[in-house]
């Protein structure tokens, strides 16, 4: 089978399209024939070992696992002897540790859920990492409530675009922060109000919010606190730099929550329900074939992508 691998750290130039042996599912695994995958910032962070501390888990000199790609959608080819909830032919999607940019993957059954019939493989593949981050950030860490005023910073990106839609699904009044060219886009996602960060710093307008969900992490702790209502909270899902992360860890207190999303099968199924009912939709910017994965990652690294970038692996 064909798979994208990286055997050393560096730019997208280190990615290689190789022929490797198709995996055999172990007792608790499902063999998935992948139709579509999607690119996430975590992919290029792994590829570059950025931050350098990533080498302590990925491998100091070279990656222990040369596979790359976390979001997948496809059809079940075979199941291990302990797997009862899936069978050959089922359409599934999920978030795996690595190896999604390939024609097949052997996946722990707990990392998958059934894909709704009315949701395309591309729409499903775009969702796991980004939508789970938005859902858990807003619901579990932000305790979002209907009627609250919620601001989403980085609203046109993969996580942010789901954040706007999920906040609206929970009944919030949503302000979306994006660049000039994406103002209409974030409104089309359901935002009640759009702010152009090239013209307006949302932390200095005098407005305040019950919840700020930030997929960018590019403001100071004091700025976030100034923009919060009493008792409000900022949930940060990503940071522009390690320096900014450490500042928030030291100074944020109860008003600033930092988290990393966790793969939970029940939450993934809930995301599937939201997609199935059109409560949310995957915003897809570009599609690349498997052999152009390096170009896809270069584009995501440029931070110009609106929503998600898809790797098309097999015909649907």
Secondary structure, 3 states (H helix, E strand, C coil): CEEEECCCCCCHHHCEEEECCCCCCCCCEEEEEEEEEEECHHHHHHHHCCCHHHHHHHCCCCCCCCECCCEEEEEEEEECCCCCCCCCCCEEEEECCCCCCECEEEEEHHHEEECCCCCCHHHHHCCHHHHHHHHHHHHHHCCCCCCCEEEEECCCEHHHHHHHHHHHHCCCEEEEEECHHHHHHHHHCCCCEEEECCCCCHHHCCCCEEEEEECCCCCCHHHHHHCEEEEEEEEECCCCCHHHHHHHHHHCHHHEEECCCCCCHHHHHHHHHHHHCCCCCCCEEEEEEHHHHHHHHHHHHCCCCCEEEEEECCCC
